């Protein structure tokens, strides 16, 4: 089966400069404001968010005018802006509820979408009983183990011949001779296959 990477928001790094944080915040403000119907009740209003952005931007002074006091003032405003971003990011993820497209409308930076594919694993197949009709037998798969569907083959004159495929865990195999038959069952997920399981079944 494929496990999709959990949706998350990437915030500016701790080493990011004040202009970088401000630019990031502007993108988030633009996205959430433009898509207000998608994000109708943010815990911080967009007007207050804009005030925080503007205050931080106004605190950036030319290099020649920088001092310990101006640096401290800017650091505090950037810290406050980061807190706003964290609060709003939590809200965006709540609204998106795992939907990447919805989260992308916020203007926040999202983690990359990746999948890790796992091949179908081992499973157990069990003959249950002869089917209701002649030449049929009921088979149960105890667990899917990552398989999307199951291939069933019948031993005919020393060779395995495919006779059916099922996407359910309980199914009726048809086209069997009367009495005992040997079946081979394996799962598939895309191009990947599970280990094979052989079992003996009995048809009426």
FENPE-V142256 format. One record per residue. N is the residue number from 1. RES is the residue in three letters. SS is DSSP state (a for helix, b for strand, c for the rest). PSI is psi in radians with two decimals (999 if undefined). Layout:
n & res & ss & psi
N & RES & SS & PSI
N & RES & SS & PSI
This chain:
n & res & ss & psi
1 & UNK & c & 2.87
2 & UNK & b & 2.28
3 & UNK & b & 2.06
4 & UNK & b & 2.43
5 & UNK & c & 2.34
6 & UNK & c & 2.39
7 & UNK & c & 2.32
8 & UNK & c & 2.91
9 & UNK & b & 2.35
10 & UNK & b & 2.06
11 & UNK & c & 2.81
12 & UNK & c & 2.47
13 & UNK & c & 2.85
14 & UNK & c & -0.46
15 & UNK & c & 0.01
16 & UNK & c & 2.49
17 & UNK & c & 2.84
18 & UNK & a & -0.80
19 & UNK & a & -0.61
20 & UNK & a & -0.78
21 & UNK & a & -0.72
22 & UNK & a & -0.77
23 & UNK & a & -0.71
24 & UNK & a & -0.80
25 & UNK & a & -0.65
26 & UNK & a & -0.70
27 & UNK & a & -0.71
28 & UNK & a & -0.72
29 & UNK & a & -0.75
30 & UNK & a & -0.79
31 & UNK & a & -0.80
32 & UNK & a & -0.57
33 & UNK & a & -0.75
34 & UNK & a & -0.58
35 & UNK & c & 0.82
36 & UNK & c & -0.50
37 & UNK & c & -0.46
38 & UNK & c & -0.58
39 & UNK & c & 1.27
40 & UNK & c & -0.40
41 & UNK & c & 1.06
42 & UNK & c & 2.56
43 & UNK & c & -0.31
44 & UNK & c & 2.19
45 & UNK & c & 2.67
46 & UNK & a & -0.49
47 & UNK & a & -0.72
48 & UNK & a & -0.65
49 & UNK & a & -0.75
50 & UNK & a & -0.68
51 & UNK & a & -0.71
52 & UNK & a & -0.70
53 & UNK & a & -0.83
54 & UNK & a & -0.70
55 & UNK & a & -0.75
56 & UNK & a & -0.71
57 & UNK & a & -0.67
58 & UNK & a & -0.40
59 & UNK & c & -0.13
60 & UNK & c & 2.07
61 & UNK & c & 2.77
62 & UNK & c & 2.67
63 & UNK & a & -0.68
64 & UNK & a & -0.39
65 & UNK & a & 0.01
66 & UNK & c & 2.54
67 & UNK & c & 3.08
68 & UNK & a & -0.67
69 & UNK & a & -0.74
70 & UNK & a & -0.63
71 & UNK & a & -0.73
72 & UNK & a & -0.72
73 & UNK & a & -0.75
74 & UNK & a & -0.75
75 & UNK & a & -0.73
76 & UNK & a & -0.75
77 & UNK & a & -0.65
78 & UNK & a & -0.67
79 & UNK & a & -0.76
80 & UNK & a & -0.69
81 & UNK & a & -0.68
82 & UNK & a & -0.70
83 & UNK & a & -0.71
84 & UNK & a & -0.76
85 & UNK & a & -0.71
86 & UNK & a & -0.74
87 & UNK & a & -0.77
88 & UNK & a & -0.60
89 & UNK & a & -0.71
90 & UNK & a & -0.71
91 & UNK & a & -0.76
92 & UNK & a & -0.77
93 & UNK & a & -0.62
94 & UNK & a & -0.79
95 & UNK & a & -0.75
96 & UNK & a & -0.59
97 & UNK & c & 0.79
98 & UNK & c & -0.13
99 & UNK & c & 2.01
100 & UNK & a & -0.67
101 & UNK & a & -0.79
102 & UNK & a & -0.80
103 & UNK & a & -0.61
104 & UNK & a & -0.43
105 & UNK & c & -0.29
106 & UNK & c & -0.32
107 & UNK & c & -0.14
108 & UNK & c & 2.70
109 & UNK & b & 2.27
110 & UNK & b & 2.72
111 & UNK & c & 2.82
112 & UNK & c & 2.52
113 & UNK & c & 2.08
114 & UNK & c & 2.71
115 & UNK & b & 2.53
116 & UNK & b & 2.07
117 & UNK & b & 2.28
118 & UNK & c & 2.32
119 & UNK & c & 2.63
120 & UNK & c & 2.44
121 & UNK & c & -3.00
122 & UNK & c & 2.58
123 & UNK & c & 2.95
124 & UNK & c & 2.34
125 & UNK & b & 2.49
126 & UNK & b & 2.31
127 & UNK & b & 2.24
128 & UNK & b & -0.95
129 & UNK & b & 2.83
130 & UNK & b & 2.58
131 & UNK & c & 3.03
132 & UNK & c & -0.48
133 & UNK & c & 2.73
134 & UNK & c & 2.48
135 & UNK & c & 0.37
136 & UNK & c & 2.69
137 & UNK & b & 2.53
138 & UNK & b & 2.26
139 & UNK & b & 2.46
140 & UNK & b & 2.34
141 & UNK & b & 2.22
142 & UNK & c & -0.53
143 & UNK & c & 2.57
144 & UNK & c & -0.63
145 & UNK & c & 0.63
146 & UNK & c & -0.05
147 & UNK & c & 2.45
148 & UNK & c & -0.60
149 & UNK & b & 3.02
150 & UNK & b & 2.34
151 & UNK & b & 2.37
152 & UNK & b & 2.23
153 & UNK & b & 2.61
154 & UNK & b & 2.38
155 & UNK & b & 2.04
156 & UNK & b & 1.97
157 & UNK & c & 0.82
158 & UNK & c & 0.09
159 & UNK & b & 2.56
160 & UNK & b & 2.17
161 & UNK & b & 2.18
162 & UNK & b & 2.31
163 & UNK & b & -0.32
164 & UNK & b & 3.00
165 & UNK & b & 2.51
166 & UNK & b & 2.57
167 & UNK & c & 0.16
168 & UNK & c & 2.87
169 & UNK & c & -0.33
170 & UNK & b & 2.11
171 & UNK & b & 2.84
172 & UNK & b & 2.10
173 & UNK & b & 2.30
174 & UNK & c & 2.98
175 & UNK & c & 0.45
176 & UNK & c & 2.61
177 & UNK & c & 2.80
178 & UNK & c & 2.46
179 & UNK & b & -2.69
180 & UNK & b & 2.53
181 & UNK & b & 2.68
182 & UNK & b & 2.25
183 & UNK & b & 2.63
184 & UNK & b & 2.20
185 & UNK & b & 2.37
186 & UNK & b & 2.68
187 & UNK & b & 2.77
188 & UNK & b & 2.54
189 & UNK & b & 1.81
190 & UNK & c & -2.19
191 & UNK & c & -0.06
192 & UNK & b & 2.56
193 & UNK & b & 2.69
194 & UNK & c & 2.99
195 & UNK & c & 2.64
196 & UNK & c & 2.60
197 & UNK & b & 2.26
198 & UNK & b & 2.50
199 & UNK & b & 2.75
200 & UNK & b & 2.27
201 & UNK & b & 2.89
202 & UNK & b & 2.21
203 & UNK & b & 2.67
204 & UNK & c & 999
